[in-house]
Amino acid sequence: MRVKRKIPFIICVLVALYLNIGSIMAQARSYEGSITVNSVRLEQLGDSLYIDMDIVLNGVKVKSTRGVELMPQ
């Protein structure tokens, strides 16, 4: 009996996921130029994770009323 109750729930979740696939949007760029990351090094020491990277901002021009926020993921 439990399987019969789960089937409509699973179908609803699959339909919701299918309808949401085409609606992913990103934030508009507020700068010109290119941003690249070079020389990435990860090191774990004990409970800490150390990240060493070079962020290259080639030709990046940001208006004085705007900003660029870099969030590693």
PDB file of N, CA, C and O in Angstrom:
ATOM      1  N   MET A   1       0.809  -1.205   0.000  1.00  0.00           N
ATOM      2  CA  MET A   1       0.000   0.000   0.000  1.00  0.00           C
ATOM      3  C   MET A   1       0.850   1.265   0.000  1.00  0.00           C
ATOM      4  O   MET A   1       0.437   2.272  -0.575  1.00  0.00           O
ATOM      5  N   ARG A   2       2.010   1.244   0.621  1.00  0.00           N
ATOM      6  CA  ARG A   2       2.838   2.434   0.683  1.00  0.00           C
ATOM      7  C   ARG A   2       3.371   2.823  -0.689  1.00  0.00           C
ATOM      8  O   ARG A   2       3.516   4.010  -0.979  1.00  0.00           O
ATOM      9  N   VAL A   3       3.661   1.849  -1.530  1.00  0.00           N
ATOM     10  CA  VAL A   3       4.171   2.125  -2.866  1.00  0.00           C
ATOM     11  C   VAL A   3       3.135   2.892  -3.690  1.00  0.00           C
ATOM     12  O   VAL A   3       3.491   3.800  -4.441  1.00  0.00           O
ATOM     13  N   LYS A   4       1.865   2.535  -3.557  1.00  0.00           N
ATOM     14  CA  LYS A   4       0.808   3.207  -4.319  1.00  0.00           C
ATOM     15  C   LYS A   4       0.676   4.667  -3.912  1.00  0.00           C
ATOM     16  O   LYS A   4       0.307   5.500  -4.740  1.00  0.00           O
ATOM     17  N   ARG A   5       0.969   5.000  -2.653  1.00  0.00           N
ATOM     18  CA  ARG A   5       0.894   6.389  -2.214  1.00  0.00           C
ATOM     19  C   ARG A   5       2.104   7.188  -2.676  1.00  0.00           C
ATOM     20  O   ARG A   5       2.008   8.405  -2.837  1.00  0.00           O
ATOM     21  N   LYS A   6       3.223   6.544  -2.889  1.00  0.00           N
ATOM     22  CA  LYS A   6       4.440   7.241  -3.289  1.00  0.00           C
ATOM     23  C   LYS A   6       4.470   7.543  -4.779  1.00  0.00           C
ATOM     24  O   LYS A   6       5.118   8.506  -5.189  1.00  0.00           O
ATOM     25  N   ILE A   7       3.795   6.759  -5.596  1.00  0.00           N
ATOM     26  CA  ILE A   7       3.823   6.942  -7.051  1.00  0.00           C
ATOM     27  C   ILE A   7       3.313   8.322  -7.464  1.00  0.00           C
ATOM     28  O   ILE A   7       3.994   8.977  -8.254  1.00  0.00           O
ATOM     29  N   PRO A   8       2.162   8.812  -6.989  1.00  0.00           N
ATOM     30  CA  PRO A   8       1.733  10.162  -7.390  1.00  0.00           C
ATOM     31  C   PRO A   8       2.718  11.247  -6.936  1.00  0.00           C
ATOM     32  O   PRO A   8       2.927  12.229  -7.649  1.00  0.00           O
ATOM     33  N   PHE A   9       3.315  11.075  -5.766  1.00  0.00           N
ATOM     34  CA  PHE A   9       4.299  12.034  -5.280  1.00  0.00           C
ATOM     35  C   PHE A   9       5.525  12.058  -6.196  1.00  0.00           C
ATOM     36  O   PHE A   9       6.013  13.132  -6.548  1.00  0.00           O
ATOM     37  N   ILE A  10       6.014  10.902  -6.574  1.00  0.00           N
ATOM     38  CA  ILE A  10       7.179  10.808  -7.459  1.00  0.00           C
ATOM     39  C   ILE A  10       6.855  11.424  -8.815  1.00  0.00           C
ATOM     40  O   ILE A  10       7.692  12.124  -9.385  1.00  0.00           O
ATOM     41  N   ILE A  11       5.671  11.181  -9.335  1.00  0.00           N
ATOM     42  CA  ILE A  11       5.270  11.755 -10.621  1.00  0.00           C
ATOM     43  C   ILE A  11       5.218  13.277 -10.526  1.00  0.00           C
ATOM     44  O   ILE A  11       5.676  13.962 -11.440  1.00  0.00           O
ATOM     45  N   CYS A  12       4.675  13.816  -9.447  1.00  0.00           N
ATOM     46  CA  CYS A  12       4.617  15.275  -9.273  1.00  0.00           C
ATOM     47  C   CYS A  12       6.007  15.881  -9.211  1.00  0.00           C
ATOM     48  O   CYS A  12       6.250  16.933  -9.802  1.00  0.00           O
ATOM     49  N   VAL A  13       6.929  15.229  -8.501  1.00  0.00           N
ATOM     50  CA  VAL A  13       8.297  15.734  -8.404  1.00  0.00           C
ATOM     51  C   VAL A  13       8.971  15.709  -9.775  1.00  0.00           C
ATOM     52  O   VAL A  13       9.648  16.669 -10.143  1.00  0.00           O
ATOM     53  N   LEU A  14       8.800  14.637 -10.527  1.00  0.00           N
ATOM     54  CA  LEU A  14       9.405  14.540 -11.857  1.00  0.00           C
ATOM     55  C   LEU A  14       8.840  15.595 -12.805  1.00  0.00           C
ATOM     56  O   LEU A  14       9.588  16.184 -13.587  1.00  0.00           O
ATOM     57  N   VAL A  15       7.538  15.839 -12.747  1.00  0.00           N
ATOM     58  CA  VAL A  15       6.925  16.872 -13.595  1.00  0.00           C
ATOM     59  C   VAL A  15       7.459  18.244 -13.214  1.00  0.00           C
ATOM     60  O   VAL A  15       7.779  19.044 -14.093  1.00  0.00           O
ATOM     61  N   ALA A  16       7.563  18.532 -11.909  1.00  0.00           N
ATOM     62  CA  ALA A  16       8.089  19.822 -11.463  1.00  0.00           C
ATOM     63  C   ALA A  16       9.527  20.014 -11.916  1.00  0.00           C
ATOM     64  O   ALA A  16       9.895  21.107 -12.347  1.00  0.00           O
ATOM     65  N   LEU A  17      10.343  18.976 -11.828  1.00  0.00           N
ATOM     66  CA  LEU A  17      11.730  19.077 -12.286  1.00  0.00           C
ATOM     67  C   LEU A  17      11.798  19.269 -13.798  1.00  0.00           C
ATOM     68  O   LEU A  17      12.616  20.049 -14.286  1.00  0.00           O
ATOM     69  N   TYR A  18      10.951  18.571 -14.537  1.00  0.00           N
ATOM     70  CA  TYR A  18      10.948  18.700 -15.997  1.00  0.00           C
ATOM     71  C   TYR A  18      10.545  20.112 -16.420  1.00  0.00           C
ATOM     72  O   TYR A  18      11.140  20.671 -17.341  1.00  0.00           O
ATOM     73  N   LEU A  19       9.564  20.681 -15.773  1.00  0.00           N
ATOM     74  CA  LEU A  19       9.103  22.026 -16.136  1.00  0.00           C
ATOM     75  C   LEU A  19      10.101  23.095 -15.738  1.00  0.00           C
ATOM     76  O   LEU A  19      10.109  24.175 -16.328  1.00  0.00           O
ATOM     77  N   ASN A  20      10.933  22.823 -14.765  1.00  0.00           N
ATOM     78  CA  ASN A  20      11.878  23.825 -14.272  1.00  0.00           C
ATOM     79  C   ASN A  20      13.214  23.795 -15.010  1.00  0.00           C
ATOM     80  O   ASN A  20      14.046  24.673 -14.781  1.00  0.00           O
ATOM     81  N   ILE A  21      13.447  22.828 -15.878  1.00  0.00           N
ATOM     82  CA  ILE A  21      14.746  22.692 -16.540  1.00  0.00           C
ATOM     83  C   ILE A  21      15.081  23.901 -17.401  1.00  0.00           C
ATOM     84  O   ILE A  21      16.229  24.344 -17.372  1.00  0.00           O
ATOM     85  N   GLY A  22      14.171  24.447 -18.147  1.00  0.00           N
ATOM     86  CA  GLY A  22      14.469  25.536 -19.062  1.00  0.00           C
ATOM     87  C   GLY A  22      14.457  26.915 -18.446  1.00  0.00           C
ATOM     88  O   GLY A  22      14.662  27.895 -19.161  1.00  0.00           O
ATOM     89  N   SER A  23      14.226  27.038 -17.144  1.00  0.00           N
ATOM     90  CA  SER A  23      14.084  28.361 -16.561  1.00  0.00           C
ATOM     91  C   SER A  23      15.269  28.792 -15.712  1.00  0.00           C
ATOM     92  O   SER A  23      15.121  29.668 -14.860  1.00  0.00           O
ATOM     93  N   ILE A  24      16.427  28.208 -15.919  1.00  0.00           N
ATOM     94  CA  ILE A  24      17.614  28.590 -15.158  1.00  0.00           C
ATOM     95  C   ILE A  24      18.172  29.877 -15.750  1.00  0.00           C
ATOM     96  O   ILE A  24      18.352  29.983 -16.963  1.00  0.00           O
ATOM     97  N   MET A  25      18.447  30.859 -14.886  1.00  0.00           N
ATOM     98  CA  MET A  25      18.955  32.147 -15.341  1.00  0.00           C
ATOM     99  C   MET A  25      20.187  32.522 -14.527  1.00  0.00           C
ATOM    100  O   MET A  25      20.301  32.140 -13.362  1.00  0.00           O
ATOM    101  N   ALA A  26      21.088  33.252 -15.117  1.00  0.00           N
ATOM    102  CA  ALA A  26      22.267  33.755 -14.419  1.00  0.00           C
ATOM    103  C   ALA A  26      22.160  35.268 -14.285  1.00  0.00           C
ATOM    104  O   ALA A  26      21.388  35.920 -14.988  1.00  0.00           O
ATOM    105  N   GLN A  27      22.942  35.800 -13.378  1.00  0.00           N
ATOM    106  CA  GLN A  27      22.957  37.241 -13.188  1.00  0.00           C
ATOM    107  C   GLN A  27      23.640  37.903 -14.378  1.00  0.00           C
ATOM    108  O   GLN A  27      24.617  37.379 -14.911  1.00  0.00           O
ATOM    109  N   ALA A  28      23.126  39.046 -14.787  1.00  0.00           N
ATOM    110  CA  ALA A  28      23.710  39.775 -15.908  1.00  0.00           C
ATOM    111  C   ALA A  28      25.086  40.319 -15.517  1.00  0.00           C
ATOM    112  O   ALA A  28      25.297  40.730 -14.376  1.00  0.00           O
ATOM    113  N   ARG A  29      26.007  40.316 -16.464  1.00  0.00           N
ATOM    114  CA  ARG A  29      27.343  40.853 -16.207  1.00  0.00           C
ATOM    115  C   ARG A  29      27.280  42.364 -16.114  1.00  0.00           C
ATOM    116  O   ARG A  29      26.609  43.015 -16.914  1.00  0.00           O
ATOM    117  N   SER A  30      27.978  42.918 -15.139  1.00  0.00           N
ATOM    118  CA  SER A  30      28.019  44.369 -14.989  1.00  0.00           C
ATOM    119  C   SER A  30      29.415  44.903 -15.284  1.00  0.00           C
ATOM    120  O   SER A  30      29.780  45.985 -14.822  1.00  0.00           O
ATOM    121  N   TYR A  31      30.196  44.149 -16.051  1.00  0.00           N
ATOM    122  CA  TYR A  31      31.564  44.553 -16.366  1.00  0.00           C
ATOM    123  C   TYR A  31      31.907  44.134 -17.780  1.00  0.00           C
ATOM    124  O   TYR A  31      31.213  43.320 -18.389  1.00  0.00           O
ATOM    125  N   GLU A  32      32.993  44.705 -18.298  1.00  0.00           N
ATOM    126  CA  GLU A  32      33.524  44.313 -19.600  1.00  0.00           C
ATOM    127  C   GLU A  32      34.877  43.664 -19.377  1.00  0.00           C
ATOM    128  O   GLU A  32      35.549  43.966 -18.390  1.00  0.00           O
ATOM    129  N   GLY A  33      35.286  42.785 -20.265  1.00  0.00           N
ATOM    130  CA  GLY A  33      36.568  42.114 -20.141  1.00  0.00           C
ATOM    131  C   GLY A  33      36.383  40.645 -19.789  1.00  0.00           C
ATOM    132  O   GLY A  33      35.281  40.103 -19.879  1.00  0.00           O
ATOM    133  N   SER A  34      37.489  40.006 -19.384  1.00  0.00           N
ATOM    134  CA  SER A  34      37.421  38.583 -19.047  1.00  0.00           C
ATOM    135  C   SER A  34      38.090  38.324 -17.703  1.00  0.00           C
ATOM    136  O   SER A  34      39.079  38.964 -17.347  1.00  0.00           O
ATOM    137  N   ILE A  35      37.528  37.374 -16.970  1.00  0.00           N
ATOM    138  CA  ILE A  35      38.062  36.973 -15.678  1.00  0.00           C
ATOM    139  C   ILE A  35      38.431  35.499 -15.773  1.00  0.00           C
ATOM    140  O   ILE A  35      37.593  34.664 -16.114  1.00  0.00           O
ATOM    141  N   THR A  36      39.695  35.180 -15.470  1.00  0.00           N
ATOM    142  CA  THR A  36      40.151  33.791 -15.483  1.00  0.00           C
ATOM    143  C   THR A  36      40.880  33.498 -14.181  1.00  0.00           C
ATOM    144  O   THR A  36      41.376  34.402 -13.508  1.00  0.00           O
ATOM    145  N   VAL A  37      40.934  32.214 -13.842  1.00  0.00           N
ATOM    146  CA  VAL A  37      41.630  31.763 -12.641  1.00  0.00           C
ATOM    147  C   VAL A  37      42.782  30.873 -13.074  1.00  0.00           C
ATOM    148  O   VAL A  37      42.581  29.900 -13.801  1.00  0.00           O
ATOM    149  N   ASN A  38      43.989  31.202 -12.629  1.00  0.00           N
ATOM    150  CA  ASN A  38      45.187  30.436 -12.965  1.00  0.00           C
ATOM    151  C   ASN A  38      45.852  29.926 -11.691  1.00  0.00           C
ATOM    152  O   ASN A  38      45.611  30.451 -10.604  1.00  0.00           O
ATOM    153  N   SER A  39      46.675  28.917 -11.829  1.00  0.00           N
ATOM    154  CA  SER A  39      47.515  28.394 -10.749  1.00  0.00           C
ATOM    155  C   SER A  39      46.722  28.092  -9.481  1.00  0.00           C
ATOM    156  O   SER A  39      46.955  28.698  -8.435  1.00  0.00           O
ATOM    157  N   VAL A  40      45.806  27.172  -9.581  1.00  0.00           N
ATOM    158  CA  VAL A  40      45.012  26.791  -8.418  1.00  0.00           C
ATOM    159  C   VAL A  40      45.745  25.694  -7.654  1.00  0.00           C
ATOM    160  O   VAL A  40      46.161  24.687  -8.228  1.00  0.00           O
ATOM    161  N   ARG A  41      45.895  25.909  -6.346  1.00  0.00           N
ATOM    162  CA  ARG A  41      46.536  24.915  -5.484  1.00  0.00           C
ATOM    163  C   ARG A  41      45.672  24.733  -4.247  1.00  0.00           C
ATOM    164  O   ARG A  41      45.323  25.706  -3.579  1.00  0.00           O
ATOM    165  N   LEU A  42      45.328  23.498  -3.943  1.00  0.00           N
ATOM    166  CA  LEU A  42      44.560  23.165  -2.746  1.00  0.00           C
ATOM    167  C   LEU A  42      45.443  22.354  -1.816  1.00  0.00           C
ATOM    168  O   LEU A  42      46.155  21.447  -2.247  1.00  0.00           O
ATOM    169  N   GLU A  43      45.387  22.694  -0.520  1.00  0.00           N
ATOM    170  CA  GLU A  43      46.179  21.962   0.457  1.00  0.00           C
ATOM    171  C   GLU A  43      45.387  21.857   1.753  1.00  0.00           C
ATOM    172  O   GLU A  43      44.869  22.854   2.257  1.00  0.00           O
ATOM    173  N   GLN A  44      45.298  20.660   2.280  1.00  0.00           N
ATOM    174  CA  GLN A  44      44.605  20.454   3.545  1.00  0.00           C
ATOM    175  C   GLN A  44      45.629  20.170   4.626  1.00  0.00           C
ATOM    176  O   GLN A  44      46.446  19.256   4.512  1.00  0.00           O
ATOM    177  N   LEU A  45      45.566  20.977   5.683  1.00  0.00           N
ATOM    178  CA  LEU A  45      46.429  20.782   6.847  1.00  0.00           C
ATOM    179  C   LEU A  45      45.537  20.740   8.083  1.00  0.00           C
ATOM    180  O   LEU A  45      44.999  21.763   8.507  1.00  0.00           O
ATOM    181  N   GLY A  46      45.389  19.564   8.647  1.00  0.00           N
ATOM    182  CA  GLY A  46      44.519  19.423   9.814  1.00  0.00           C
ATOM    183  C   GLY A  46      43.075  19.688   9.436  1.00  0.00           C
ATOM    184  O   GLY A  46      42.543  19.068   8.515  1.00  0.00           O
ATOM    185  N   ASP A  47      42.433  20.623  10.157  1.00  0.00           N
ATOM    186  CA  ASP A  47      41.034  20.969   9.899  1.00  0.00           C
ATOM    187  C   ASP A  47      40.885  22.112   8.904  1.00  0.00           C
ATOM    188  O   ASP A  47      39.768  22.560   8.648  1.00  0.00           O
ATOM    189  N   SER A  48      41.990  22.591   8.340  1.00  0.00           N
ATOM    190  CA  SER A  48      41.951  23.763   7.455  1.00  0.00           C
ATOM    191  C   SER A  48      42.211  23.369   6.011  1.00  0.00           C
ATOM    192  O   SER A  48      42.962  22.435   5.729  1.00  0.00           O
ATOM    193  N   LEU A  49      41.577  24.095   5.105  1.00  0.00           N
ATOM    194  CA  LEU A  49      41.800  23.936   3.675  1.00  0.00           C
ATOM    195  C   LEU A  49      42.358  25.249   3.149  1.00  0.00           C
ATOM    196  O   LEU A  49      41.721  26.294   3.284  1.00  0.00           O
ATOM    197  N   TYR A  50      43.539  25.202   2.552  1.00  0.00           N
ATOM    198  CA  TYR A  50      44.196  26.388   2.014  1.00  0.00           C
ATOM    199  C   TYR A  50      44.076  26.381   0.494  1.00  0.00           C
ATOM    200  O   TYR A  50      44.385  25.385  -0.160  1.00  0.00           O
ATOM    201  N   ILE A  51      43.623  27.502  -0.057  1.00  0.00           N
ATOM    202  CA  ILE A  51      43.435  27.652  -1.500  1.00  0.00           C
ATOM    203  C   ILE A  51      44.313  28.790  -1.977  1.00  0.00           C
ATOM    204  O   ILE A  51      44.226  29.903  -1.458  1.00  0.00           O
ATOM    205  N   ASP A  52      45.154  28.523  -2.955  1.00  0.00           N
ATOM    206  CA  ASP A  52      46.039  29.530  -3.533  1.00  0.00           C
ATOM    207  C   ASP A  52      45.693  29.646  -5.013  1.00  0.00           C
ATOM    208  O   ASP A  52      45.782  28.664  -5.750  1.00  0.00           O
ATOM    209  N   MET A  53      45.297  30.847  -5.454  1.00  0.00           N
ATOM    210  CA  MET A  53      44.918  31.022  -6.855  1.00  0.00           C
ATOM    211  C   MET A  53      45.248  32.436  -7.312  1.00  0.00           C
ATOM    212  O   MET A  53      45.328  33.365  -6.509  1.00  0.00           O
ATOM    213  N   ASP A  54      45.435  32.574  -8.597  1.00  0.00           N
ATOM    214  CA  ASP A  54      45.635  33.879  -9.229  1.00  0.00           C
ATOM    215  C   ASP A  54      44.385  34.194 -10.034  1.00  0.00           C
ATOM    216  O   ASP A  54      43.997  33.423 -10.912  1.00  0.00           O
ATOM    217  N   ILE A  55      43.753  35.325  -9.740  1.00  0.00           N
ATOM    218  CA  ILE A  55      42.577  35.769 -10.486  1.00  0.00           C
ATOM    219  C   ILE A  55      43.034  36.870 -11.430  1.00  0.00           C
ATOM    220  O   ILE A  55      43.486  37.928 -10.993  1.00  0.00           O
ATOM    221  N   VAL A  56      42.912  36.610 -12.732  1.00  0.00           N
ATOM    222  CA  VAL A  56      43.376  37.540 -13.762  1.00  0.00           C
ATOM    223  C   VAL A  56      42.175  38.299 -14.311  1.00  0.00           C
ATOM    224  O   VAL A  56      41.217  37.696 -14.795  1.00  0.00           O
ATOM    225  N   LEU A  57      42.233  39.610 -14.232  1.00  0.00           N
ATOM    226  CA  LEU A  57      41.157  40.474 -14.723  1.00  0.00           C
ATOM    227  C   LEU A  57      41.663  41.218 -15.956  1.00  0.00           C
ATOM    228  O   LEU A  57      42.128  42.353 -15.851  1.00  0.00           O
ATOM    229  N   ASN A  58      41.573  40.582 -17.120  1.00  0.00           N
ATOM    230  CA  ASN A  58      42.053  41.182 -18.370  1.00  0.00           C
ATOM    231  C   ASN A  58      41.027  42.147 -18.932  1.00  0.00           C
ATOM    232  O   ASN A  58      39.927  41.744 -19.311  1.00  0.00           O
ATOM    233  N   GLY A  59      41.385  43.412 -18.984  1.00  0.00           N
ATOM    234  CA  GLY A  59      40.518  44.414 -19.576  1.00  0.00           C
ATOM    235  C   GLY A  59      39.213  44.621 -18.840  1.00  0.00           C
ATOM    236  O   GLY A  59      38.244  45.091 -19.435  1.00  0.00           O
ATOM    237  N   VAL A  60      39.160  44.283 -17.560  1.00  0.00           N
ATOM    238  CA  VAL A  60      37.917  44.434 -16.808  1.00  0.00           C
ATOM    239  C   VAL A  60      37.733  45.900 -16.441  1.00  0.00           C
ATOM    240  O   VAL A  60      38.572  46.508 -15.775  1.00  0.00           O
ATOM    241  N   LYS A  61      36.628  46.439 -16.890  1.00  0.00           N
ATOM    242  CA  LYS A  61      36.271  47.822 -16.583  1.00  0.00           C
ATOM    243  C   LYS A  61      34.908  47.804 -15.915  1.00  0.00           C
ATOM    244  O   LYS A  61      33.933  47.301 -16.474  1.00  0.00           O
ATOM    245  N   VAL A  62      34.855  48.357 -14.719  1.00  0.00           N
ATOM    246  CA  VAL A  62      33.619  48.368 -13.940  1.00  0.00           C
ATOM    247  C   VAL A  62      33.217  49.820 -13.727  1.00  0.00           C
ATOM    248  O   VAL A  62      34.034  50.649 -13.326  1.00  0.00           O
ATOM    249  N   LYS A  63      31.963  50.117 -13.997  1.00  0.00           N
ATOM    250  CA  LYS A  63      31.470  51.469 -13.759  1.00  0.00           C
ATOM    251  C   LYS A  63      31.534  51.788 -12.278  1.00  0.00           C
ATOM    252  O   LYS A  63      31.476  50.884 -11.445  1.00  0.00           O
ATOM    253  N   SER A  64      31.655  53.068 -11.942  1.00  0.00           N
ATOM    254  CA  SER A  64      31.794  53.467 -10.546  1.00  0.00           C
ATOM    255  C   SER A  64      30.544  53.163  -9.725  1.00  0.00           C
ATOM    256  O   SER A  64      30.614  53.102  -8.497  1.00  0.00           O
ATOM    257  N   THR A  65      29.418  52.976 -10.378  1.00  0.00           N
ATOM    258  CA  THR A  65      28.187  52.657  -9.654  1.00  0.00           C
ATOM    259  C   THR A  65      27.925  51.156  -9.602  1.00  0.00           C
ATOM    260  O   THR A  65      26.881  50.726  -9.112  1.00  0.00           O
ATOM    261  N   ARG A  66      28.854  50.364 -10.098  1.00  0.00           N
ATOM    262  CA  ARG A  66      28.700  48.904 -10.141  1.00  0.00           C
ATOM    263  C   ARG A  66      29.834  48.243  -9.371  1.00  0.00           C
ATOM    264  O   ARG A  66      30.731  48.919  -8.865  1.00  0.00           O
ATOM    265  N   GLY A  67      29.788  46.926  -9.285  1.00  0.00           N
ATOM    266  CA  GLY A  67      30.856  46.166  -8.632  1.00  0.00           C
ATOM    267  C   GLY A  67      30.917  44.759  -9.178  1.00  0.00           C
ATOM    268  O   GLY A  67      29.978  44.293  -9.821  1.00  0.00           O
ATOM    269  N   VAL A  68      32.013  44.088  -8.923  1.00  0.00           N
ATOM    270  CA  VAL A  68      32.183  42.693  -9.329  1.00  0.00           C
ATOM    271  C   VAL A  68      32.398  41.894  -8.053  1.00  0.00           C
ATOM    272  O   VAL A  68      33.304  42.192  -7.275  1.00  0.00           O
ATOM    273  N   GLU A  69      31.581  40.897  -7.840  1.00  0.00           N
ATOM    274  CA  GLU A  69      31.679  40.044  -6.671  1.00  0.00           C
ATOM    275  C   GLU A  69      32.052  38.648  -7.130  1.00  0.00           C
ATOM    276  O   GLU A  69      31.322  38.035  -7.908  1.00  0.00           O
ATOM    277  N   LEU A  70      33.182  38.139  -6.658  1.00  0.00           N
ATOM    278  CA  LEU A  70      33.657  36.812  -7.035  1.00  0.00           C
ATOM    279  C   LEU A  70      33.332  35.841  -5.921  1.00  0.00           C
ATOM    280  O   LEU A  70      33.768  36.023  -4.784  1.00  0.00           O
ATOM    281  N   MET A  71      32.556  34.795  -6.246  1.00  0.00           N
ATOM    282  CA  MET A  71      32.157  33.802  -5.243  1.00  0.00           C
ATOM    283  C   MET A  71      32.603  32.421  -5.713  1.00  0.00           C
ATOM    284  O   MET A  71      31.999  31.866  -6.631  1.00  0.00           O
ATOM    285  N   PRO A  72      33.642  31.856  -5.109  1.00  0.00           N
ATOM    286  CA  PRO A  72      34.056  30.506  -5.508  1.00  0.00           C
ATOM    287  C   PRO A  72      33.006  29.478  -5.105  1.00  0.00           C
ATOM    288  O   PRO A  72      32.417  29.560  -4.027  1.00  0.00           O
ATOM    289  N   GLN A  73      32.787  28.526  -5.972  1.00  0.00           N
ATOM    290  CA  GLN A  73      31.802  27.487  -5.691  1.00  0.00           C
ATOM    291  C   GLN A  73      32.428  26.138  -5.907  1.00  0.00           C
ATOM    292  O   GLN A  73      31.769  25.115  -5.724  1.00  0.00           O
TER     293      GLN A  73
END
